[in-house]
Amino acid sequence: MKVTAIALNMFREAVRDKILFNLLFFAMLMIAGAGLGGMLSVGEQARIITDIGLAAMNIFGVLIAIFLGISLVGKEMDRRTIYNILSKPISRPLFLLGKYLGLALTLFVNILAMTAVFVLLLWLIGEPIHPTLVMPIAMIYLELLVVTAISLFFSTFTTMTLGTIFTLAVYLVGHLSGLLRSMTEKGTSSVRFLGEALYYLLPNFDYLNYKRYASHLLWIPDGLIGSSVLYGLFYIVLLLSLSVMSFQGREFK
């Protein structure tokens, strides 16, 4: 299939990207540092490794999603290969979907690699690998898929520099939307409207943040998992749809 070919080509390009390996190296270095810090804290090894390990997976995964995601269309334009690709019998929606799936595969492989280092550290200090770690890691991956969809959307109509800034801004606001909403409640009507708009329009990444459950080895309620998955998928589908609409109307000269 054409989409599969584009996705695999995107995956191969990402694997050859130096940024990917640099970020992955620093992520694993941070996870390893968490293991050292845990060994120095008697009785707190597992919690420290879990907290820092999951945070490293999240932060560096987001950086990979943004820097590679924002270049999905931008690099093709810089190389002027976008004209050759779109001249072939492939629609623009399939082109974007293939690019997105290729980066999703790249992120999945990176999450697996970082998870392997994380699990190895827990094993080295003699801590059991608790099954409550599975869903928080899965939710980190879902969050990365949402961030990738955001970066893809911006890549369809703006430059890579502005797209990176916009995606970072949406990501940060998405983690602070609840706080911003509460801070604007006592402001003027326009300020309150802005706070409400940001809260409801932008993805609230706190809905996908289950790290606190992993730190305390707590099981996540099934209903909460289902609603979080649907929430993440909703934004992915919405953003991909908006990306297609934006890309369809773009003229390449």
C-alpha positions in Angstrom: 0.0 0.0 0.0 1.1 3.6 -0.7 0.5 4.7 2.9 2.7 1.8 4.2 5.5 2.7 1.8 5.4 6.4 2.9 5.3 5.4 6.6 8.3 3.0 6.2 10.3 5.6 4.3 9.5 8.1 7.0 10.7 5.6 9.6 14.0 5.0 7.7 14.6 8.8 7.4 13.9 9.2 11.1 16.3 6.4 12.0 19.0 8.2 10.0 18.3 11.6 11.7 21.1 12.6 14.1 18.6 14.5 16.3 16.7 11.3 17.0 19.8 9.5 18.3 21.1 12.5 20.3 17.7 12.8 22.1 17.4 9.1 22.6 21.0 9.0 24.0 20.3 11.8 26.5 17.0 10.2 27.5 18.7 6.9 28.3 21.5 8.8 30.1 18.9 10.6 32.3 17.2 7.2 33.0 20.5 5.7 34.0 21.2 8.8 36.2 17.9 8.1 37.9 19.2 4.6 38.7 22.3 6.0 40.3 20.3 8.5 42.3 18.0 5.7 43.4 20.9 3.6 44.6 22.1 6.5 46.8 18.7 6.9 48.4 18.1 3.9 50.7 14.5 2.7 50.5 13.5 5.1 47.7 15.3 3.5 44.8 12.2 2.2 42.9 10.2 5.5 43.4 13.1 7.7 42.3 13.9 5.6 39.2 10.2 5.4 38.3 9.6 9.2 38.7 12.7 10.3 36.8 12.6 7.4 34.3 9.0 8.2 33.2 9.6 11.9 33.2 12.7 11.4 30.9 10.6 9.2 28.6 7.9 11.8 28.4 10.2 14.9 27.9 12.5 13.4 25.4 9.7 11.7 23.6 7.9 15.0 23.2 11.1 16.6 21.9 11.4 13.9 19.3 7.7 14.2 18.4 8.1 18.0 17.9 11.4 18.2 16.1 10.7 15.3 13.7 7.0 16.0 13.4 7.4 19.7 12.5 9.7 18.7 9.7 7.4 16.1 8.1 6.3 18.6 5.4 9.0 21.3 5.9 11.9 19.0 4.9 10.1 17.9 1.8 9.6 21.5 0.8 13.2 22.5 1.6 14.5 19.6 -0.6 11.8 20.4 -3.2 10.9 16.7 -3.2 7.3 17.6 -2.3 6.6 18.4 -6.0 7.8 14.9 -7.1 5.8 13.2 -4.4 2.6 15.0 -5.1 3.0 14.5 -8.9 2.7 10.8 -8.3 -0.7 9.1 -8.1 -1.1 9.6 -4.3 -3.5 11.9 -2.6 -2.4 14.6 -0.1 -4.4 13.0 2.8 -2.7 9.6 2.2 0.7 11.4 2.1 0.1 13.1 5.4 -1.3 9.9 7.0 1.8 7.9 5.8 4.1 10.5 7.3 2.2 10.5 10.6 2.2 6.7 10.8 5.9 6.6 10.1 6.7 9.0 13.0 4.2 7.0 15.2 6.3 3.9 14.5 9.5 5.8 15.2 8.1 7.0 18.6 6.9 3.4 19.4 10.4 2.0 18.8 12.0 4.8 20.9 9.5 4.2 23.8 10.4 0.5 23.7 14.1 1.3 23.9 13.7 3.7 26.8 11.3 1.2 28.5 14.0 -1.5 28.2 16.6 0.7 29.9 14.0 1.6 32.6 13.1 -2.0 33.3 16.7 -3.1 33.3 17.5 -0.5 36.0 14.7 -1.8 38.2 15.9 -5.3 37.7 19.5 -4.4 38.6 18.5 -3.0 42.0 16.3 -6.0 42.6 12.9 -4.3 42.3 10.0 -6.3 40.9 8.6 -5.1 37.6 5.1 -4.2 38.7 2.3 -4.4 36.0 1.0 -1.0 37.1 3.8 0.6 35.1 2.3 -0.6 31.8 -0.6 1.9 31.5 1.4 5.0 32.4 4.0 4.2 29.7 1.2 3.5 27.2 -0.4 6.9 28.1 3.0 8.6 27.5 2.9 7.1 24.0 -0.6 8.3 23.5 0.4 11.8 24.5 3.3 11.7 22.1 0.8 10.7 19.3 -1.3 13.8 20.1 1.8 16.0 20.1 2.8 14.5 16.8 -0.6 15.4 15.4 -0.2 19.0 16.7 3.2 19.4 15.1 1.9 17.8 11.8 -0.9 20.4 11.8 1.4 23.3 12.1 3.8 21.9 9.6 1.1 22.1 6.9 0.9 25.9 6.9 3.9 27.5 8.6 7.7 27.4 8.8 9.5 24.8 10.9 10.7 27.5 13.3 7.3 28.9 14.0 5.7 25.4 14.0 8.1 24.3 16.7 7.3 27.4 18.8 3.5 26.9 18.3 3.7 23.2 19.2 5.7 23.8 22.3 3.3 26.6 23.3 0.2 24.3 22.8 2.0 21.5 24.8 2.9 23.8 27.7 -0.6 25.4 27.8 -2.1 21.9 27.6 -0.3 20.9 30.8 -1.3 24.2 32.5 -4.8 24.7 31.2 -6.4 23.8 34.5 -4.2 26.2 36.4 -4.7 28.9 33.8 -8.5 28.5 34.0 -8.5 28.9 37.8 -6.2 31.9 37.6 -8.5 33.7 35.1 -11.8 33.0 37.0 -11.4 36.3 38.9 -10.4 38.4 35.9 -12.5 40.4 33.5 -15.0 38.8 31.3 -12.6 38.8 28.3 -9.9 37.2 30.5 -12.3 34.6 31.8 -13.4 33.9 28.2 -9.8 33.4 27.1 -9.2 31.0 30.0 -12.3 28.9 29.2 -11.4 28.9 25.5 -7.9 27.6 26.1 -9.2 25.0 28.6 -11.8 23.5 26.2 -10.2 24.0 22.8 -6.6 22.8 23.5 -5.9 19.2 24.6 -5.6 18.9 28.4 -2.6 16.6 28.8 -3.3 16.0 32.5 -6.0 13.6 31.3 -3.2 11.4 29.9 -0.8 11.8 32.9 -0.8 8.6 35.0 2.8 8.9 36.3 1.5 9.4 39.9 -0.1 6.0 39.8 3.1 4.4 38.7 5.1 6.1 41.5 2.8 4.6 44.2 2.2 1.3 42.4 -1.6 2.0 42.2 -4.0 0.4 39.8 -5.8 2.8 37.4 -9.6 2.5 37.3 -10.8 0.9 34.0 -13.3 3.7 33.3 -10.6 6.3 33.6 -8.4 4.5 31.1 -11.2 4.2 28.6 -12.1 7.9 28.8 -8.5 9.0 28.5 -7.9 6.8 25.4 -11.0 8.2 23.8 -10.0 11.7 24.7 -6.5 11.3 23.1 -8.0 9.6 20.0 -10.5 12.4 19.6 -7.7 15.0 19.4 -5.6 12.9 17.1 -8.5 12.5 14.6 -9.4 16.1 14.9 -5.9 17.4 14.3 -5.3 15.0 11.4 -8.5 16.2 9.8 -7.5 19.8 10.2 -4.1 19.0 8.8 -5.6 17.4 5.7 -7.9 20.5 5.2 -4.9 22.9 5.6 -2.7 20.8 3.3 -5.4 20.4 0.6 -5.7 24.1 0.3 -2.0 24.8 0.1 -0.4 25.9 -3.2 3.1 24.7 -4.0 4.9 26.9 -6.5 
